[in-house]
């Protein structure tokens, strides 16, 4: 079946530090990959996505590249801000038996950015 | 704002009771999904509907049921509630039921069972 393994948290960084959150996956077929973010007390928001190998998703300074050879989709940002403090979820969709789609999520990584 | 609307935002109820959570998908989206987020289980897929019909089932308990109405809004019914059902319940929607379209989430309904 499908699964997503995320870097264990929590992660604490100083403002302007470089961020990497590792994500690897196992999936049948050709999955689409996503990063969602959950700010404190809020719902899930789509941060970025990539739908095929070597695609790079980017948004708000965050980037992730779909690496089929290493089955990875690591999230990076060159200079984090206090406002980036949130929980980040890596996720994938893949056609399963029955031709339905649903997201499979990683366990989430709590990021805290200190001023 | 994702365009997915969920009500109520917060709900406190007693064990053994029944509640209904409501979801309006984004305009034009035919698929609705329900997810449960709890501290011990993380984000779990419960069920998906596409244009009024059940499309996929995940880890949904028999005490829970859902439906999607002709106007495409959906309801998740939770009955015989237990303390362990306390969680954040998300509704999400997408244009289709397959392919590579993005799934957008609502802000969730916080359920506390006391």
Interface residues (C-beta under 8 A of the other chain):
Chain A: X32 X34 X36 X42 X43 X44 X45 X46 X49 X51 X89 X93 X95 X96 X98 X99 X100 X101 X102 X103 X104 X105 X107 X108
Chain B: X2 X31 X33 X35 X42 X43 X45 X48 X50 X55 X56 X58 X90 X92 X94 X97 X98 X99 X100 X102 X103 X104 X105 X106 X107 X108
